[in-house]
Amino acid sequence: MIKEITLYDRKISYYIRRSSRAKRLRIAVYCNCDVVVTLPHHKDIDDVESYLRDKSKWISEKLNYFREAKGLKIKNKSLNFDDNKESANKLAMRIIKKFNKVYGFKYNKVTIKNHKSKWGSCSKKGNLNFNYRIVFLPKHLAQYIVVHELCHLGELNHSQKYWRLVEKTLPNYKELIDELKRNY
């Protein structure tokens, strides 16, 4: 369902997506300037507008960032998936090789995808998948995403044992998670 709200004297269209898996309201602003609100089934649609107003500054900053970047070159790259797939693959492979010297995990394929809301994933078969947008992140956050998925090769969950693996190479991983959630 598409709706509109006025934030800072600007009309913003947003899409509401109901989710049976979501535990809380969530907002995503994509590089094409789409605003998507994920609404858990236990929440009422009336909660969305006040949530958007609470997050209006963040939404406005993200929209401004993507509007300025749209059509421009960022780090000499366009925002297009096809233009960045190879660079993202090279970046991911460099990071995997660097950190896997510590872990020594065996992995199968590394694939770059155009995910809407995920930075990466790891399959039971040992395939590592990354969002091409990692090329637009600061180096330390791209490293966190790759290490996060790499460690799933050792523990396919988010247990304490898993987080100890991450902490082995990124002792400040909690700060990195916070920065990623706050800014991207």
N, CA, C and O atoms as a DFTB+ gen file, in Angstrom:
736 C
 N C O
     1  1       0.842      -1.166       0.000
     2  2       0.000       0.000       0.000
     3  2       0.894       1.239       0.000
     4  3       1.782       1.369       0.843
     5  1       0.658       2.143      -0.943
     6  2       1.459       3.361      -1.053
     7  2       0.688       4.516      -0.402
     8  3      -0.499       4.721      -0.655
     9  1       1.407       5.261       0.446
    10  2       0.810       6.407       1.133
    11  2       1.765       7.585       1.009
    12  3       2.877       7.442       0.501
    13  1       1.327       8.746       1.475
    14  2       2.158       9.951       1.453
    15  2       2.147      10.613       2.819
    16  3       1.170      10.537       3.564
    17  1       3.265      11.266       3.130
    18  2       3.382      12.046       4.356
    19  2       4.203      13.287       4.026
    20  3       5.058      13.250       3.141
    21  1       3.949      14.379       4.731
    22  2       4.741      15.590       4.539
    23  2       5.729      15.701       5.691
    24  3       5.338      15.766       6.856
    25  1       7.006      15.721       5.351
    26  2       8.085      15.888       6.321
    27  2       8.961      17.041       5.858
    28  3       9.437      17.044       4.723
    29  1       9.177      18.018       6.728
    30  2       9.993      19.186       6.384
    31  2       9.499      19.843       5.093
    32  3      10.299      20.146       4.208
    33  1       8.209      20.058       4.982
    34  2       7.578      20.707       3.829
    35  2       7.814      19.959       2.512
    36  3       7.729      20.548       1.434
    37  1       8.108      18.677       2.607
    38  2       8.314      17.873       1.405
    39  2       7.396      16.660       1.470
    40  3       7.370      15.942       2.470
    41  1       6.642      16.437       0.394
    42  2       5.779      15.256       0.344
    43  2       6.636      14.042       0.022
    44  3       7.415      14.046      -0.931
    45  1       6.478      13.006       0.833
    46  2       7.252      11.784       0.657
    47  2       6.279      10.624       0.502
    48  3       5.419      10.400       1.353
    49  1       6.428       9.898      -0.587
    50  2       5.637       8.687      -0.780
    51  2       6.363       7.542      -0.092
    52  3       7.591       7.462      -0.123
    53  1       5.600       6.669       0.522
    54  2       6.192       5.498       1.149
    55  2       5.282       4.300       0.950
    56  3       4.068       4.423       0.791
    57  1       5.901       3.168       0.965
    58  2       5.200       1.914       0.744
    59  2       5.165       1.146       2.067
    60  3       6.189       1.020       2.737
    61  1       3.989       0.631       2.444
    62  2       3.864      -0.166       3.664
    63  2       3.829      -1.638       3.273
    64  3       3.019      -2.066       2.450
    65  1       4.720      -2.390       3.879
    66  2       4.814      -3.824       3.626
    67  2       4.528      -4.556       4.929
    68  3       5.259      -4.383       5.904
    69  1       3.500      -5.354       4.961
    70  2       3.183      -6.162       6.145
    71  2       4.103      -7.374       6.184
    72  3       4.417      -7.961       5.149
    73  1       4.530      -7.744       7.387
    74  2       5.415      -8.896       7.526
    75  2       5.031      -9.711       8.752
    76  3       4.859      -9.167       9.843
    77  1       4.899     -10.997       8.567
    78  2       4.608     -11.881       9.700
    79  2       5.878     -12.175      10.491
    80  3       5.803     -12.600      11.645
    81  1       7.048     -11.954       9.884
    82  2       8.321     -12.236      10.557
    83  2       8.877     -11.037      11.325
    84  3       9.696     -11.200      12.228
    85  1       8.432      -9.839      10.966
    86  2       8.976      -8.620      11.599
    87  2       8.531      -8.538      13.056
    88  3       7.394      -8.860      13.400
    89  1       9.460      -8.097      13.899
    90  2       9.162      -7.936      15.315
    91  2       8.904      -6.472      15.677
    92  3       8.309      -6.177      16.714
    93  1       9.359      -5.555      14.808
    94  2       9.186      -4.127      15.081
    95  2       9.034      -3.375      13.769
    96  3       9.334      -3.894      12.694
    97  1       8.564      -2.148      13.882
    98  2       8.487      -1.280      12.705
    99  2       9.897      -1.031      12.183
   100  3      10.846      -0.926      12.961
   101  1      10.027      -0.937      10.879
   102  2      11.341      -0.718      10.288
   103  2      11.178       0.167       9.064
   104  3      10.215       0.025       8.310
   105  1      12.120       1.079       8.869
   106  2      12.117       1.951       7.686
   107  2      13.376       1.667       6.883
   108  3      14.466       1.523       7.436
   109  1      13.208       1.591       5.582
   110  2      14.357       1.461       4.687
   111  2      14.233       2.532       3.615
   112  3      13.158       2.747       3.054
   113  1      15.349       3.201       3.340
   114  2      15.404       4.174       2.253
   115  2      16.430       3.632       1.269
   116  3      17.600       3.454       1.610
   117  1      15.984       3.374       0.056
   118  2      16.843       2.761      -0.942
   119  2      17.463       3.816      -1.858
   120  3      17.017       4.963      -1.899
   121  1      18.500       3.405      -2.590
   122  2      19.228       4.358      -3.422
   123  2      18.378       4.922      -4.550
   124  3      18.739       5.947      -5.128
   125  1      17.253       4.282      -4.882
   126  2      16.349       4.850      -5.892
   127  2      15.321       5.783      -5.241
   128  3      14.365       6.217      -5.883
   129  1      15.539       6.086      -3.941
   130  2      14.711       6.997      -3.135
   131  2      13.350       6.411      -2.741
   132  3      12.460       7.148      -2.318
   133  1      13.188       5.116      -2.875
   134  2      11.991       4.458      -2.358
   135  2      12.085       4.401      -0.839
   136  3      13.141       4.100      -0.281
   137  1      10.972       4.692      -0.180
   138  2      10.881       4.584       1.277
   139  2       9.905       3.452       1.563
   140  3       8.751       3.487       1.135
   141  1      10.382       2.445       2.295
   142  2       9.566       1.271       2.596
   143  2       9.489       1.098       4.106
   144  3      10.508       1.079       4.796
   145  1       8.270       0.973       4.604
   146  2       8.041       0.733       6.024
   147  2       7.570      -0.708       6.171
   148  3       6.578      -1.112       5.564
   149  1       8.287      -1.474       6.980
   150  2       7.877      -2.843       7.269
   151  2       7.054      -2.814       8.541
   152  3       7.503      -2.333       9.581
   153  1       5.851      -3.334       8.442
   154  2       4.890      -3.282       9.541
   155  2       4.616      -4.696      10.047
   156  3       4.083      -5.525       9.311
   157  1       4.976      -4.974      11.300
   158  2       4.658      -6.294      11.863
   159  2       3.142      -6.472      11.965
   160  3       2.406      -5.493      12.083
   161  1       2.687      -7.704      11.921
   162  2       1.251      -7.969      11.968
   163  2       0.614      -7.528      13.278
   164  3      -0.580      -7.232      13.312
   165  1       1.391      -7.481      14.354
   166  2       0.821      -7.090      15.653
   167  2       0.711      -5.572      15.825
   168  3       0.143      -5.102      16.810
   169  1       1.246      -4.811      14.883
   170  2       1.169      -3.347      14.944
   171  2       0.025      -2.835      14.078
   172  3      -0.371      -3.464      13.098
   173  1      -0.489      -1.683      14.468
   174  2      -1.586      -1.062      13.736
   175  2      -1.027      -0.078      12.711
   176  3       0.014       0.537      12.943
   177  1      -1.697       0.069      11.611
   178  2      -1.262       0.969      10.539
   179  2      -1.181       2.421      11.025
   180  3      -0.425       3.219      10.471
   181  1      -1.955       2.761      12.056
   182  2      -1.923       4.118      12.618
   183  2      -0.581       4.436      13.281
   184  3      -0.237       5.606      13.448
   185  1       0.179       3.404      13.658
   186  2       1.496       3.598      14.284
   187  2       2.546       4.095      13.298
   188  3       3.554       4.675      13.699
   189  1       2.308       3.866      12.010
   190  2       3.312       4.163      10.989
   191  2       3.618       5.649      10.887
   192  3       4.785       6.040      10.858
   193  1       2.595       6.474      10.833
   194  2       2.816       7.909      10.623
   195  2       3.609       8.543      11.770
   196  3       4.507       9.348      11.523
   197  1       3.293       8.196      13.002
   198  2       4.048       8.768      14.123
   199  2       5.496       8.259      14.110
   200  3       6.418       8.990      14.470
   201  1       5.688       7.011      13.695
   202  2       7.042       6.462      13.584
   203  2       7.837       7.210      12.513
   204  3       9.010       7.527      12.708
   205  1       7.195       7.483      11.397
   206  2       7.863       8.243      10.336
   207  2       8.227       9.647      10.815
   208  3       9.300      10.156      10.489
   209  1       7.347      10.269      11.581
   210  2       7.648      11.611      12.107
   211  2       8.822      11.552      13.096
   212  3       9.673      12.441      13.102
   213  1       8.865      10.515      13.920
   214  2       9.983      10.339      14.858
   215  2      11.313      10.184      14.122
   216  3      12.351      10.642      14.598
   217  1      11.271       9.541      12.970
   218  2      12.485       9.259      12.195
   219  2      12.663      10.221      11.027
   220  3      13.452       9.957      10.119
   221  1      11.936      11.335      11.046
   222  2      11.914      12.242       9.892
   223  2      13.296      12.799       9.539
   224  3      13.624      12.934       8.360
   225  1      14.098      13.119      10.541
   226  2      15.432      13.660      10.260
   227  2      16.282      12.634       9.517
   228  3      16.931      12.958       8.522
   229  1      16.275      11.401      10.002
   230  2      17.051      10.320       9.382
   231  2      16.563      10.080       7.951
   232  3      17.375       9.956       7.033
   233  1      15.250      10.016       7.758
   234  2      14.682       9.785       6.432
   235  2      15.099      10.904       5.482
   236  3      15.521      10.645       4.354
   237  1      14.980      12.131       5.937
   238  2      15.330      13.281       5.113
   239  2      16.814      13.259       4.722
   240  3      17.161      13.536       3.574
   241  1      17.676      12.931       5.670
   242  2      19.113      12.854       5.375
   243  2      19.407      11.788       4.325
   244  3      20.200      12.012       3.411
   245  1      18.759      10.617       4.461
   246  2      18.990       9.538       3.494
   247  2      18.474       9.924       2.104
   248  3      19.146       9.688       1.099
   249  1      17.293      10.511       2.054
   250  2      16.753      10.922       0.760
   251  2      17.641      11.982       0.111
   252  3      17.887      11.925      -1.094
   253  1      18.118      12.936       0.887
   254  2      19.015      13.964       0.353
   255  2      20.294      13.337      -0.180
   256  3      20.769      13.692      -1.259
   257  1      20.843      12.407       0.581
   258  2      22.076      11.732       0.162
   259  2      21.877      11.029      -1.178
   260  3      22.680      11.198      -2.096
   261  1      20.800      10.237      -1.291
   262  2      20.575       9.483      -2.522
   263  2      20.172      10.384      -3.682
   264  3      20.518      10.098      -4.828
   265  1      19.449      11.462      -3.410
   266  2      19.077      12.381      -4.492
   267  2      20.311      13.074      -5.045
   268  3      20.430      13.274      -6.254
   269  1      21.233      13.441      -4.155
   270  2      22.474      14.081      -4.619
   271  2      23.329      13.087      -5.395
   272  3      23.968      13.444      -6.384
   273  1      23.337      11.837      -4.940
   274  2      24.176      10.822      -5.569
   275  2      23.596      10.323      -6.883
   276  3      24.341       9.893      -7.764
   277  1      22.279      10.372      -7.025
   278  2      21.624       9.834      -8.217
   279  2      22.132      10.552      -9.475
   280  3      22.099      11.779      -9.566
   281  1      22.592       9.771     -10.416
   282  2      23.076      10.347     -11.665
   283  2      24.496      10.876     -11.572
   284  3      25.116      11.174     -12.593
   285  1      25.013      10.994     -10.361
   286  2      26.390      11.449     -10.191
   287  2      27.298      10.241     -10.061
   288  3      26.836       9.103      -9.978
   289  1      28.550      10.498     -10.046
   290  2      29.512       9.430      -9.817
   291  2      29.915       9.473      -8.352
   292  3      30.175      10.544      -7.802
   293  1      29.966       8.327      -7.734
   294  2      30.449       8.222      -6.359
   295  2      31.726       7.410      -6.423
   296  3      31.727       6.280      -6.911
   297  1      32.806       7.978      -5.934
   298  2      34.098       7.316      -6.022
   299  2      34.336       6.830      -7.458
   300  3      34.819       5.719      -7.676
   301  1      33.998       7.658      -8.405
   302  2      34.134       7.353      -9.835
   303  2      33.293       6.166     -10.280
   304  3      33.628       5.503     -11.262
   305  1      32.203       5.890      -9.566
   306  2      31.319       4.788      -9.934
   307  2      29.887       5.286      -9.948
   308  3      29.524       6.159      -9.159
   309  1      29.082       4.747     -10.825
   310  2      27.658       5.054     -10.769
   311  2      27.036       4.160      -9.712
   312  3      27.696       3.262      -9.189
   313  1      25.768       4.398      -9.394
   314  2      25.067       3.577      -8.408
   315  2      24.525       2.293      -9.016
   316  3      23.959       1.466      -8.302
   317  1      24.687       2.114     -10.304
   318  2      24.117       0.987     -11.023
   319  2      24.771      -0.334     -10.633
   320  3      25.990      -0.410     -10.476
   321  1      23.947      -1.383     -10.477
   322  2      24.430      -2.720     -10.117
   323  2      25.462      -3.232     -11.117
   324  3      26.546      -3.664     -10.727
   325  1      25.125      -3.185     -12.410
   326  2      26.027      -3.724     -13.434
   327  2      27.379      -3.019     -13.446
   328  3      28.406      -3.643     -13.715
   329  1      27.379      -1.728     -13.156
   330  2      28.625      -0.962     -13.149
   331  2      29.511      -1.292     -11.942
   332  3      30.715      -1.034     -11.972
   333  1      28.927      -1.856     -10.888
   334  2      29.666      -2.055      -9.639
   335  2      29.840      -3.509      -9.215
   336  3      30.531      -3.792      -8.236
   337  1      29.227      -4.418      -9.936
   338  2      29.267      -5.837      -9.556
   339  2      30.712      -6.358      -9.481
   340  3      31.092      -7.013      -8.510
   341  1      31.496      -6.065     -10.500
   342  2      32.877      -6.554     -10.544
   343  2      33.732      -5.944      -9.434
   344  3      34.527      -6.641      -8.803
   345  1      33.567      -4.647      -9.200
   346  2      34.323      -3.984      -8.120
   347  2      33.956      -4.561      -6.764
   348  3      34.822      -4.769      -5.915
   349  1      32.661      -4.822      -6.562
   350  2      32.203      -5.400      -5.294
   351  2      32.787      -6.794      -5.109
   352  3      33.173      -7.169      -4.002
   353  1      32.850      -7.562      -6.198
   354  2      33.420      -8.904      -6.111
   355  2      34.900      -8.845      -5.734
   356  3      35.361      -9.593      -4.872
   357  1      35.635      -7.952      -6.384
   358  2      37.069      -7.808      -6.074
   359  2      37.273      -7.376      -4.620
   360  3      38.158      -7.887      -3.933
   361  1      36.455      -6.439      -4.160
   362  2      36.550      -5.979      -2.773
   363  2      36.265      -7.122      -1.806
   364  3      37.023      -7.346      -0.863
   365  1      35.174      -7.844      -2.041
   366  2      34.808      -8.959      -1.163
   367  2      35.916     -10.013      -1.135
   368  3      36.269     -10.509      -0.065
   369  1      36.460     -10.354      -2.289
   370  2      37.519     -11.368      -2.353
   371  2      38.781     -10.916      -1.622
   372  3      39.418     -11.712      -0.932
   373  1      39.144      -9.642      -1.769
   374  2      40.314      -9.118      -1.047
   375  2      40.122      -9.250       0.463
   376  3      41.030      -9.671       1.179
   377  1      38.931      -8.886       0.937
   378  2      38.647      -8.938       2.375
   379  2      38.597     -10.381       2.854
   380  3      39.122     -10.703       3.920
   381  1      37.965     -11.254       2.067
   382  2      37.903     -12.681       2.442
   383  2      39.307     -13.242       2.576
   384  3      39.619     -13.896       3.571
   385  1      40.158     -12.995       1.589
   386  2      41.526     -13.526       1.623
   387  2      42.296     -12.998       2.832
   388  3      43.033     -13.742       3.479
   389  1      42.122     -11.730       3.127
   390  2      42.826     -11.128       4.264
   391  2      42.400     -11.773       5.584
   392  3      43.252     -12.182       6.373
   393  1      41.110     -11.866       5.829
   394  2      40.628     -12.347       7.116
   395  2      40.575     -13.868       7.211
   396  3      40.630     -14.419       8.310
   397  1      40.469     -14.546       6.085
   398  2      40.416     -16.002       6.129
   399  2      41.775     -16.609       6.434
   400  3      41.872     -17.806       6.705
   401  1      42.834     -15.788       6.393
   402  2      44.146     -16.261       6.855
   403  2      44.069     -16.607       8.334
   404  3      44.764     -17.505       8.808
   405  1      43.222     -15.892       9.057
   406  2      43.024     -16.148      10.485
   407  2      42.089     -17.337      10.693
   408  3      42.354     -18.200      11.531
   409  1      40.997     -17.382       9.930
   410  2      39.969     -18.389      10.157
   411  2      40.240     -19.720       9.453
   412  3      40.025     -20.783      10.036
   413  1      40.701     -19.668       8.231
   414  2      40.948     -20.889       7.471
   415  2      39.690     -21.649       7.075
   416  3      39.727     -22.873       6.946
   417  1      38.583     -20.951       6.881
   418  2      37.326     -21.606       6.494
   419  2      37.335     -21.946       5.012
   420  3      37.947     -21.251       4.201
   421  1      36.644     -23.029       4.674
   422  2      36.457     -23.390       3.271
   423  2      35.122     -22.811       2.821
   424  3      34.106     -22.948       3.501
   425  1      35.147     -22.161       1.659
   426  2      33.909     -21.617       1.123
   427  2      33.755     -22.079      -0.316
   428  3      34.726     -22.470      -0.964
   429  1      32.541     -22.029      -0.800
   430  2      32.244     -22.488      -2.146
   431  2      32.287     -21.308      -3.112
   432  3      33.357     -20.958      -3.611
   433  1      31.146     -20.697      -3.379
   434  2      31.087     -19.582      -4.328
   435  2      30.927     -18.254      -3.599
   436  3      30.359     -18.190      -2.509
   437  1      31.435     -17.207      -4.217
   438  2      31.202     -15.838      -3.749
   439  2      30.407     -15.147      -4.860
   440  3      30.845     -15.069      -6.008
   441  1      29.222     -14.646      -4.483
   442  2      28.326     -14.038      -5.462
   443  2      27.951     -12.628      -5.020
   444  3      27.721     -12.373      -3.838
   445  1      27.896     -11.735      -5.973
   446  2      27.466     -10.361      -5.708
   447  2      26.039     -10.228      -6.210
   448  3      25.726     -10.592      -7.344
   449  1      25.167      -9.693      -5.336
   450  2      23.747      -9.591      -5.670
   451  2      23.253      -8.165      -5.479
   452  3      23.939      -7.314      -4.912
   453  1      22.057      -7.935      -5.963
   454  2      21.421      -6.630      -5.830
   455  2      20.275      -6.761      -4.824
   456  3      19.103      -6.640      -5.181
   457  1      20.633      -7.008      -3.569
   458  2      19.633      -7.152      -2.516
   459  2      19.019      -5.797      -2.189
   460  3      19.688      -4.767      -2.273
   461  1      17.754      -5.805      -1.818
   462  2      17.081      -4.575      -1.389
   463  2      17.424      -4.247       0.060
   464  3      17.637      -3.084       0.401
   465  1      17.477      -5.276       0.917
   466  2      17.599      -4.970       2.350
   467  2      18.684      -5.748       3.080
   468  3      18.855      -5.564       4.285
   469  1      19.418      -6.607       2.393
   470  2      20.459      -7.384       3.060
   471  2      21.835      -6.959       2.577
   472  3      22.020      -6.619       1.408
   473  1      22.789      -6.981       3.481
   474  2      24.171      -6.703       3.111
   475  2      24.880      -7.972       2.654
   476  3      25.797      -7.913       1.834
   477  1      24.459      -9.115       3.179
   478  2      25.108     -10.356       2.806
   479  2      24.382     -11.552       3.382
   480  3      23.455     -11.421       4.180
   481  1      24.835     -12.735       2.951
   482  2      24.285     -13.975       3.484
   483  2      25.290     -15.090       3.264
   484  3      26.218     -14.975       2.464
   485  1      25.076     -16.181       4.005
   486  2      25.920     -17.361       3.890
   487  2      24.992     -18.567       3.859
   488  3      24.117     -18.695       4.715
   489  1      25.172     -19.446       2.889
   490  2      24.300     -20.616       2.783
   491  2      24.937     -21.822       3.480
   492  3      26.124     -21.823       3.804
   493  1      24.119     -22.836       3.697
   494  2      24.605     -24.085       4.298
   495  2      25.641     -24.760       3.407
   496  3      26.476     -25.527       3.887
   497  1      25.583     -24.470       2.103
   498  2      26.531     -25.055       1.154
   499  2      27.876     -24.328       1.141
   500  3      28.794     -24.720       0.421
   501  1      27.985     -23.261       1.947
   502  2      29.234     -22.515       1.998
   503  2      29.350     -21.424       0.959
   504  3      30.450     -20.950       0.674
   505  1      28.217     -21.016       0.384
   506  2      28.215     -19.912      -0.586
   507  2      28.085     -18.590       0.160
   508  3      27.243     -18.449       1.047
   509  1      28.915     -17.633      -0.200
   510  2      28.868     -16.301       0.398
   511  2      28.282     -15.340      -0.624
   512  3      28.712     -15.302      -1.777
   513  1      27.294     -14.562      -0.188
   514  2      26.639     -13.591      -1.054
   515  2      26.768     -12.206      -0.433
   516  3      26.624     -12.040       0.778
   517  1      27.042     -11.218      -1.277
   518  2      27.188      -9.851      -0.790
   519  2      26.419      -8.888      -1.676
   520  3      26.288      -9.095      -2.883
   521  1      25.919      -7.843      -1.060
   522  2      25.241      -6.766      -1.763
   523  2      26.311      -5.921      -2.469
   524  3      27.339      -5.587      -1.880
   525  1      26.056      -5.587      -3.723
   526  2      27.043      -4.794      -4.471
   527  2      27.315      -3.437      -3.822
   528  3      28.352      -2.825      -4.079
   529  1      26.396      -2.968      -2.988
   530  2      26.549      -1.650      -2.369
   531  2      27.684      -1.597      -1.338
   532  3      27.981      -0.527      -0.807
   533  1      28.319      -2.735      -1.052
   534  2      29.458      -2.686      -0.118
   535  2      30.573      -1.799      -0.651
   536  3      31.397      -1.306       0.120
   537  1      30.604      -1.590      -1.979
   538  2      31.649      -0.723      -2.542
   539  2      31.460       0.737      -2.147
   540  3      32.399       1.527      -2.248
   541  1      30.255       1.109      -1.697
   542  2      29.991       2.487      -1.303
   543  2      30.180       2.720       0.190
   544  3      30.065       3.851       0.663
   545  1      30.467       1.663       0.929
   546  2      30.641       1.778       2.378
   547  2      32.078       2.151       2.717
   548  3      32.988       1.902       1.926
   549  1      32.286       2.747       3.889
   550  2      33.662       2.913       4.361
   551  2      34.310       1.530       4.508
   552  3      33.628       0.544       4.789
   553  1      35.591       1.472       4.320
   554  2      36.327       0.200       4.307
   555  2      36.049      -0.647       5.554
   556  3      35.854      -1.858       5.445
   557  1      36.027      -0.024       6.735
   558  2      35.862      -0.796       7.971
   559  2      34.479      -1.438       8.061
   560  3      34.335      -2.487       8.689
   561  1      33.453      -0.830       7.443
   562  2      32.114      -1.424       7.464
   563  2      31.995      -2.533       6.418
   564  3      31.332      -3.542       6.658
   565  1      32.627      -2.352       5.272
   566  2      32.652      -3.430       4.276
   567  2      33.364      -4.646       4.863
   568  3      32.940      -5.782       4.651
   569  1      34.445      -4.405       5.599
   570  2      35.160      -5.513       6.245
   571  2      34.265      -6.217       7.256
   572  3      34.257      -7.446       7.329
   573  1      33.514      -5.451       8.031
   574  2      32.623      -6.077       9.010
   575  2      31.612      -6.997       8.317
   576  3      31.390      -8.123       8.760
   577  1      31.002      -6.518       7.234
   578  2      29.995      -7.319       6.537
   579  2      30.600      -8.615       6.018
   580  3      29.998      -9.679       6.159
   581  1      31.763      -8.537       5.428
   582  2      32.408      -9.739       4.890
   583  2      32.807     -10.685       6.029
   584  3      32.578     -11.891       5.935
   585  1      33.393     -10.155       7.089
   586  2      33.766     -11.006       8.231
   587  2      32.531     -11.636       8.856
   588  3      32.560     -12.802       9.249
   589  1      31.450     -10.876       8.949
   590  2      30.197     -11.397       9.509
   591  2      29.766     -12.656       8.750
   592  3      29.463     -13.682       9.360
   593  1      29.742     -12.572       7.435
   594  2      29.314     -13.733       6.634
   595  2      30.368     -14.826       6.644
   596  3      30.028     -16.009       6.672
   597  1      31.622     -14.457       6.622
   598  2      32.709     -15.438       6.671
   599  2      32.617     -16.289       7.936
   600  3      32.824     -17.502       7.885
   601  1      32.310     -15.665       9.058
   602  2      32.217     -16.393      10.326
   603  2      31.022     -17.343      10.363
   604  3      31.004     -18.286      11.154
   605  1      30.030     -17.100       9.516
   606  2      28.907     -18.041       9.436
   607  2      29.345     -19.378       8.844
   608  3      28.639     -20.375       8.993
   609  1      30.485     -19.415       8.181
   610  2      31.012     -20.687       7.698
   611  2      31.420     -21.573       8.880
   612  3      31.409     -22.800       8.775
   613  1      31.780     -20.944      10.004
   614  2      32.132     -21.688      11.215
   615  2      30.941     -21.945      12.118
   616  3      30.856     -22.991      12.761
   617  1      30.031     -21.002      12.165
   618  2      28.818     -21.098      12.995
   619  2      27.668     -20.485      12.202
   620  3      27.641     -19.275      11.978
   621  1      26.725     -21.314      11.781
   622  2      25.616     -20.827      10.955
   623  2      24.469     -20.329      11.829
   624  3      23.320     -20.734      11.659
   625  1      24.804     -19.435      12.775
   626  2      23.829     -18.880      13.714
   627  2      24.436     -17.616      14.319
   628  3      25.501     -17.176      13.885
   629  1      23.786     -17.040      15.297
   630  2      24.322     -15.864      15.983
   631  2      24.512     -16.160      17.466
   632  3      24.140     -15.356      18.320
   633  1      25.085     -17.306      17.760
   634  2      25.342     -17.717      19.142
   635  2      26.562     -16.979      19.696
   636  3      27.248     -16.258      18.973
   637  1      26.817     -17.172      20.983
   638  2      28.013     -16.566      21.588
   639  2      29.275     -17.082      20.919
   640  3      30.242     -16.342      20.739
   641  1      29.259     -18.352      20.555
   642  2      30.415     -18.937      19.868
   643  2      30.659     -18.211      18.532
   644  3      31.803     -17.938      18.169
   645  1      29.585     -17.906      17.817
   646  2      29.690     -17.175      16.556
   647  2      30.317     -15.791      16.788
   648  3      31.257     -15.407      16.094
   649  1      29.782     -15.042      17.779
   650  2      30.277     -13.692      18.017
   651  2      31.725     -13.696      18.493
   652  3      32.449     -12.728      18.261
   653  1      32.159     -14.765      19.155
   654  2      33.583     -14.876      19.528
   655  2      34.455     -15.010      18.285
   656  3      35.577     -14.503      18.250
   657  1      33.932     -15.699      17.257
   658  2      34.666     -15.785      15.984
   659  2      34.822     -14.395      15.363
   660  3      35.910     -14.026      14.920
   661  1      33.746     -13.640      15.335
   662  2      33.800     -12.287      14.759
   663  2      34.786     -11.429      15.553
   664  3      35.591     -10.693      14.984
   665  1      34.702     -11.542      16.877
   666  2      35.536     -10.733      17.771
   667  2      37.029     -11.034      17.607
   668  3      37.877     -10.198      17.920
   669  1      37.331     -12.217      17.122
   670  2      38.725     -12.628      16.918
   671  2      39.469     -11.649      16.010
   672  3      40.636     -11.343      16.256
   673  1      38.804     -11.158      14.966
   674  2      39.461     -10.225      14.038
   675  2      38.903      -8.805      14.129
   676  3      39.563      -7.847      13.726
   677  1      37.684      -8.674      14.660
   678  2      37.070      -7.350      14.791
   679  2      36.572      -7.163      16.225
   680  3      35.377      -7.289      16.489
   681  1      37.485      -6.865      17.148
   682  2      37.076      -6.731      18.551
   683  2      36.067      -5.614      18.793
   684  3      35.373      -5.623      19.810
   685  1      35.976      -4.660      17.883
   686  2      35.028      -3.552      18.017
   687  2      33.755      -3.796      17.194
   688  3      33.103      -2.842      16.769
   689  1      33.403      -5.059      16.970
   690  2      32.280      -5.382      16.090
   691  2      30.966      -4.753      16.536
   692  3      30.131      -4.430      15.692
   693  1      30.759      -4.570      17.834
   694  2      29.503      -3.971      18.310
   695  2      29.395      -2.512      17.851
   696  3      28.319      -2.057      17.462
   697  1      30.495      -1.798      17.899
   698  2      30.500      -0.410      17.418
   699  2      30.239      -0.361      15.909
   700  3      29.551       0.536      15.421
   701  1      30.791      -1.328      15.181
   702  2      30.593      -1.379      13.732
   703  2      29.129      -1.664      13.393
   704  3      28.577      -1.074      12.464
   705  1      28.511      -2.559      14.141
   706  2      27.086      -2.858      13.932
   707  2      26.261      -1.597      14.162
   708  3      25.382      -1.265      13.366
   709  1      26.552      -0.898      15.257
   710  2      25.819       0.338      15.564
   711  2      25.982       1.371      14.455
   712  3      25.009       2.000      14.038
   713  1      27.208       1.543      13.980
   714  2      27.463       2.516      12.908
   715  2      26.720       2.142      11.629
   716  3      26.153       3.008      10.963
   717  1      26.722       0.861      11.287
   718  2      26.036       0.390      10.100
   719  2      24.539       0.621      10.215
   720  3      23.909       1.087       9.266
   721  1      23.962       0.299      11.370
   722  2      22.522       0.493      11.575
   723  2      22.151       1.973      11.579
   724  3      21.117       2.362      11.035
   725  1      22.995       2.788      12.189
   726  2      22.706       4.227      12.309
   727  2      22.791       4.946      10.964
   728  3      21.981       5.826      10.670
   729  1      23.766       4.570      10.160
   730  2      24.058       5.357       8.965
   731  2      23.702       4.715       7.633
   732  3      23.632       5.407       6.617
   733  1      23.480       3.430       7.618
   734  2      23.228       2.782       6.326
   735  2      22.039       1.872       6.433
   736  3      21.661       1.231       5.452
